[in-house]
């Protein structure tokens, strides 16, 4: 459905919305209705209509809120839509602002709570991060781990950093119900009631109030300093759940949970000196460091090749340096090799399939740095060609030689090998040696056992041969 919008593309007339759907919720200043049949080209998914109980005679402030989104590039707009339920159009009637259109909150930010009357879908507000974990478990809601709590704090600070630094907006009414969270994906926090946000240095379209237990020491007008104070309260209460955690304001309660740097940030955040309060970006850098994540975009250092000529299928080694890189990718033609970039340097081998440049990319979840080195010339392997060698043709064996004859060897004569008698020392008797078996009587293969066992026995006392062998 094509929706008529005015010239600046930030508002729509109430009459063009059609009939609103079911009421999804209500509060003191507005009610929220589903808009199942209404779509906008720059918004993915379903929309809801937040209708004010009292129309505003000055819609310009709301127009500025919507225009801040429409003026972003696609990537930044997608980021804003992921961390907030940001107004996408002002709804006008008779020149007055009667409400705003917003993206519908995704299902993962809801809990299914079982009541005596049946199941209810309830927003998973950040107030549930502050209560005692046993109570959270009994209610059927997920209990976050210590690491998940740190990640929720990181995403909370990261969302505020985007609003403060990229959009130049003050959120203002940070409290236990204006943000919801999920644990199954990132970003994990979604900011609600963003129509009350305002550009830095301007007056909000709707009244900005401090919720109970979220009042900064200076009170007064809500600004960047009050956002930073409330960020400190959120970090304290999220990381130290338990009884009365929702009203904690003493940074010492986080001792043992945060390190020395974190405690310094928290004490300054909750102090009376507005200028000393750390920015949301300061919290992002600290929490990313605690979680072992990159703090800045990756930067490639020196990248060198060990050679610029190689044969097909042979490796080329790339030596690289990279800071803050989670992964390093090396690409040659269609082939890409990914390695761990956290050591900061390394040597990676790849086999180029074709001549050309080698791409080196360092990346983390904050961005990437890309470089090309080379080119590398890939030469084909030398071929092995068979060379024909002419040979004369002839028959074998040669016909004139006929069949080869095996020569006949002459018979061996019977040879008697005289065995010289050993010298006889004076006072000793000569013992004759046993006769040597006749070669002609030997059968082949020789039976050495028979030759030894069949020899006549000698009487070592007399030297005479016994005619009968005694078995032993």
C-alpha positions in Angstrom: 0.0 0.0 0.0 1.4 3.4 -0.9 1.1 6.0 1.8 0.7 9.7 1.1 3.3 11.7 3.0 4.0 15.4 3.0 6.8 17.1 1.1 9.5 16.4 3.7 8.5 12.8 4.2 8.2 12.9 7.9 4.4 13.0 8.5 1.2 11.3 7.5 -2.4 12.3 7.9 -4.6 10.4 10.4 -7.3 9.9 7.7 -4.8 7.9 5.6 -4.0 5.3 8.2 -7.3 3.5 8.0 -8.8 1.7 11.0 -6.2 0.9 13.7 -5.9 -2.7 14.9 -6.0 -4.1 18.4 -4.7 -2.1 21.3 -1.4 -3.4 22.4 -0.8 -1.3 25.5 -1.6 2.0 27.1 -0.1 4.4 29.6 -0.8 7.7 31.2 -0.1 9.8 28.0 -0.8 7.4 25.1 -2.2 4.1 23.8 -0.5 1.9 21.3 -2.4 0.2 18.5 -1.4 -2.4 15.9 -1.4 -1.3 12.2 -1.4 -4.7 10.4 -2.3 -3.4 7.0 -0.1 -0.3 6.9 3.4 -0.3 5.5 6.1 2.3 4.8 8.9 1.8 2.2 11.7 2.7 4.5 10.6 0.5 7.4 11.0 -3.3 7.6 8.2 -5.2 9.3 5.0 -4.1 11.0 4.1 -0.7 12.4 2.2 0.5 15.5 0.4 3.7 16.1 1.1 5.5 19.3 -1.8 7.8 19.8 -1.5 10.6 22.3 -4.4 11.3 24.7 -3.7 15.0 24.2 -2.8 16.3 20.7 0.2 18.7 20.4 -0.2 22.1 18.8 3.5 22.2 18.0 4.4 19.1 15.8 7.8 20.6 14.7 9.7 19.1 17.6 8.3 15.7 16.6 9.2 16.4 13.0 12.8 16.9 14.0 12.8 13.6 15.8 11.5 11.8 12.7 13.8 13.8 10.3 16.8 12.7 12.3 16.1 9.1 11.2 15.2 9.8 7.6 18.4 11.9 7.1 20.6 8.9 7.9 22.3 6.7 5.4 21.0 3.1 5.1 23.5 1.6 7.4 23.0 4.1 10.2 19.3 4.0 9.8 19.4 0.2 10.2 21.5 0.6 13.3 19.0 3.1 14.8 16.1 0.8 14.1 17.9 -2.1 15.8 18.5 -0.3 19.1 15.4 1.9 19.3 11.6 2.0 18.6 12.3 5.3 16.9 9.3 7.3 15.4 9.2 6.9 11.6 6.3 9.3 10.9 4.4 12.0 12.8 0.6 11.5 12.5 -1.3 14.7 11.9 -4.9 15.7 12.2 -6.1 19.2 11.7 -2.5 20.5 11.9 -2.0 18.9 15.3 0.3 16.0 16.2 -2.0 13.2 17.4 0.7 10.5 17.6 3.5 8.8 15.9 4.1 5.6 13.8 6.8 3.3 15.1 8.2 -0.1 14.3 6.6 -2.9 16.2 8.8 -4.3 19.0 10.2 -7.8 18.0 8.9 -10.9 19.8 12.3 -11.8 21.5 11.9 -8.7 23.7 8.7 -10.2 25.2 8.3 -12.9 27.9 5.5 -15.4 28.0 4.3 -15.2 31.6 1.8 -17.8 33.0 -1.0 -16.4 35.1 -4.0 -18.0 36.7 -6.0 -16.6 33.8 -3.7 -18.0 31.2 -0.5 -16.9 29.3 0.4 -13.2 28.8 3.0 -11.6 26.6 4.9 -9.1 28.7 7.7 -6.8 27.7 11.0 -7.9 29.2 11.9 -4.6 30.8 15.3 -3.9 32.2 13.8 -3.7 35.7 13.9 -7.5 35.7 17.7 -7.3 35.6 17.8 -5.7 39.0 15.7 -8.2 41.1 17.1 -11.1 43.0 17.9 -13.9 40.5 15.9 -16.6 42.5 12.9 -14.4 42.0 13.6 -14.1 38.3 13.9 -17.9 38.1 10.6 -18.5 39.9 8.8 -16.1 37.5 9.9 -18.2 34.5 12.0 -15.5 33.0 15.6 -16.2 31.8 18.3 -15.6 34.3 21.3 -13.9 32.6 24.9 -15.0 33.4 27.5 -12.6 34.6 28.9 -12.3 31.1 25.4 -11.6 29.6 25.0 -8.9 32.2 28.2 -7.3 31.0 27.0 -7.5 27.4 23.7 -6.0 28.2 25.6 -3.1 29.9 27.8 -2.8 26.8 24.8 -2.7 24.4 23.0 -0.2 26.6 26.1 2.1 26.6 26.6 1.5 22.8 23.0 2.5 22.0 23.4 5.7 24.0 26.8 6.4 22.3 25.0 6.2 19.0 22.3 8.6 20.1 24.8 11.0 21.7 27.6 10.9 19.2 26.1 10.0 15.8 22.5 11.4 16.1 23.4 14.2 18.6 20.3 13.4 20.7 19.6 13.3 24.4 17.4 10.4 25.3 16.3 11.9 28.6 13.9 9.6 30.3 16.1 6.6 31.1 14.4 4.4 33.6 13.6 0.8 34.5 10.7 0.5 32.0 11.8 2.5 29.0 14.3 -0.1 27.8 13.8 -3.8 27.1 16.3 -6.5 26.6 16.9 -9.9 25.0 19.6 -12.5 25.6 19.5 -14.5 22.3 21.2 -11.9 19.9 22.9 -8.6 19.7 22.0 -5.8 20.0 20.4 -6.9 23.3 18.8 -3.6 24.4 15.9 -1.7 22.7 15.1 1.9 23.8 11.4 2.8 23.9 9.4 6.1 24.1 11.9 7.8 21.8 9.4 10.5 20.8 10.4 12.2 24.0 14.1 12.4 22.9 15.4 15.7 21.6 18.4 17.1 19.8 21.1 18.5 22.1 20.2 22.1 22.9 16.5 22.0 22.1 13.3 21.5 24.0 11.6 18.1 23.9 8.3 17.7 22.1 6.8 16.0 25.1 7.6 16.6 28.7 10.8 14.9 29.9 10.5 13.8 33.5 12.8 11.9 35.8 11.4 8.6 37.0 11.4 7.8 40.7 14.8 6.4 41.8 16.4 7.8 38.6 16.8 11.4 39.7 20.3 13.0 39.1 21.8 15.2 41.9 21.4 18.4 39.9 17.8 17.6 38.8 16.7 20.4 36.4 16.8 20.0 32.6 17.6 16.6 31.1 20.8 16.7 29.1 23.9 14.6 28.2 25.1 14.8 31.7 21.9 13.4 33.1 21.9 10.6 30.5 25.5 9.7 31.7 24.4 9.7 35.3 21.5 7.3 34.6 23.8 5.1 32.5 25.9 4.7 35.6 22.8 3.8 37.7 21.9 1.1 35.1 25.4 -0.4 35.1 25.4 -0.5 38.9 22.0 -2.1 39.2 22.4 -4.5 36.4 25.7 -5.9 37.7 24.6 -6.2 41.3 21.1 -7.7 41.3 19.3 -8.4 44.6 17.0 -7.0 47.2 16.7 -3.2 46.9 19.0 -3.2 43.8 16.5 -1.1 41.9 17.2 1.9 44.2 21.0 1.5 44.6 23.0 4.7 43.9 26.2 4.0 45.9 29.1 2.9 43.6 30.8 1.0 46.4 28.1 -1.7 46.0 29.9 -2.7 42.8 33.3 -3.4 44.5 34.3 -6.9 43.5 32.3 -6.8 40.4 34.1 -4.1 38.5 37.9 -3.7 38.3 39.7 -0.6 39.4 39.1 1.2 36.1 35.4 0.3 36.1 35.0 1.5 39.7 36.6 4.8 38.7 34.2 5.2 35.8 31.2 4.4 38.1 32.3 6.8 40.9 32.6 9.6 38.4 29.3 8.7 36.7 27.4 8.9 39.9 29.2 11.9 41.3 27.9 15.5 41.4 30.5 16.8 39.0 28.7 16.8 35.7 31.8 17.5 33.7 33.6 14.5 35.2 31.0 12.0 34.2 32.3 9.5 31.7 30.7 9.4 28.3 28.8 6.4 27.0 31.8 5.9 24.6 34.1 5.6 27.7 31.9 2.8 29.0 31.8 1.1 25.7 35.6 1.0 25.5 35.9 -0.3 29.0 33.3 -3.0 28.8 34.6 -4.2 25.4 38.0 -4.5 27.0 36.6 -6.4 29.9 34.8 -8.8 27.6 38.0 -9.3 25.4 36.5 -7.5 22.4 38.2 -5.1 20.1 38.1 -1.5 21.2 38.7 0.2 17.9 38.5 -0.6 14.2 41.3 -2.9 13.0 44.4 -1.4 11.4 46.8 -3.3 9.2 50.5 -2.8 9.7 53.3 -4.1 7.5 52.3 -6.7 4.9 55.1 -8.5 3.0 55.4 -11.4 0.4 58.2 -13.9 0.6 58.2 -14.0 -3.3 56.5 -12.5 -6.3 57.1 -15.4 -8.7 55.9 -19.0 -8.0 54.8 -22.1 -9.8 51.3 -23.3 -10.1 50.3 -25.1 -6.9 53.3 -23.8 -4.9 52.8 -21.7 -1.8 53.4 -18.0 -1.3 53.9 -16.8 2.3 52.3 -13.5 3.4 53.7 -12.0 6.6 51.3 -9.5 8.1 50.8 -7.3 11.1 47.3 -6.2 12.4 46.1 -4.3 15.4 42.7 -4.9 17.0 41.9 -7.6 14.3 39.7 -10.6 15.2 40.3 -12.3 11.9 42.7 -11.7 8.9 41.6 -12.9 5.5 43.9 -13.3 2.5 42.4 -13.6 -1.0 44.0 -14.7 -4.3 41.5 -15.0 -7.1 38.6 -17.2 -5.9 40.5 -18.6 -2.9 40.3 -17.0 0.5 42.1 -18.1 3.7 40.9 -16.8 7.1 43.2 -16.9 10.2 43.0 -15.7 13.7 44.1 -12.1 13.9 44.2 -11.7 17.7 48.0 -12.5 18.0 48.7 -9.3 16.1 51.0 -10.8 13.5 51.5 -13.9 11.6 52.8 -15.7 8.4 50.1 -17.3 6.3 50.6 -19.6 3.3 48.3 -19.7 0.3 48.6 -21.2 -3.2 47.6 -18.7 -5.9 45.7 -20.2 -8.8 46.5 -17.4 -11.1 48.7 -14.3 -11.4 47.4 -11.1 -9.7 47.3 -9.1 -6.5 46.7 -10.7 -3.1 44.1 -9.0 -0.9 44.6 -8.8 2.8 41.7 -7.8 5.1 41.8 -7.3 8.8 38.3 -7.3 10.5 36.4 -7.2 13.7 32.9 -6.3 14.6 33.7 -2.6 14.5 35.0 -2.5 10.9 37.8 -3.6 8.6 41.0 -2.5 7.0 41.9 -3.7 3.5 45.1 -3.7 1.5 46.5 -5.3 -1.6 50.1 -6.6 -2.1 51.9 -8.0 -5.1 51.3 -8.7 -7.9 52.3 -12.4 -7.8 53.2 -14.0 -11.1 52.1 -17.7 -11.2 54.0 -19.7 -13.8 52.8 -23.1 -15.2 54.8 -26.2 -14.3 57.2 -27.3 -17.0 55.8 -30.0 -19.2 57.5 -33.4 -19.7 57.3 -34.4 -23.4 58.1 -37.9 -24.6 60.6 -37.9 -27.5 60.3 -40.9 -29.9 63.6 -42.7 -30.4 63.9 -44.8 -33.6 65.2 -48.4 -33.1 66.0 -51.1 -35.6 63.6 -53.9 -36.0 65.0 -57.5 -35.6 63.9 -60.9 -34.5 65.2 -62.3 -31.2 66.8 -64.7 -30.8 68.6 -64.6 -34.1 67.4 -67.4 -36.4 71.0 -68.4 -37.4 71.9 -69.1 -33.8 69.2 -71.6 -33.3 68.2 -72.7 -29.8 70.8 -71.8 -27.3 72.5 -74.8 -25.7 73.2 -75.1 -22.0 76.9 -76.0 -21.6 77.7 -79.4 -19.9 80.1 -79.1 -17.0 82.6 -81.9 -16.3 82.0 -84.2 -13.3 84.0 -83.3 -10.2 86.7 -85.8 -9.2 86.7 -87.4 -5.8 89.2 -85.3 -3.9 90.8 -86.4 -0.8 91.6 -83.5 1.4 94.4 -84.5 3.8 93.9 -83.0 7.1 97.3 -82.2 8.8 97.7 -83.6 12.2 98.1 -81.0 14.9 101.4 -80.8 16.7 101.7 -83.0 19.7 103.1 -81.7 22.9 105.4 -83.9 24.9 103.5 -86.0 27.4 100.2 -86.0 25.5 98.6 -88.6 23.3 97.5 -88.1 19.7 93.8 -88.5 19.2 92.9 -89.1 15.6 90.3 -86.9 14.0 87.1 -88.4 12.7 87.2 -89.1 9.0 85.8 -86.5 6.6 82.7 -87.7 4.8 83.3 -88.5 1.2 81.9 -85.8 -1.1 80.6 -88.5 -3.5 78.5 -90.0 -0.7 77.0 -86.7 0.3 73.4 -86.1 -0.7 72.2 -82.7 -1.6 70.9 -80.8 0.2 73.4 -81.8 2.9 71.9 -83.2 6.1 74.3 -81.7 8.6 72.4 -83.2 11.5 73.0 -86.7 10.1 76.6 -86.0 9.3 77.3 -85.1 12.9 75.1 -87.7 14.6 76.3 -90.5 12.3 80.0 -89.9 13.0 81.7 -92.6 15.1 82.2 -91.7 18.8 85.6 -91.3 20.2 86.9 -92.5 23.5 88.7 -89.4 24.8 90.6 -91.5 27.3 92.2 -94.0 24.7 91.5 -92.1 21.5 89.9 -95.2 20.0 86.7 -95.1 17.9 83.7 -96.9 19.3 81.9 -99.0 16.9 78.6 -98.4 18.5 77.3 -94.9 19.3 75.9 -94.4 22.7 72.7 -92.5 22.9 72.6 -89.8 25.3 
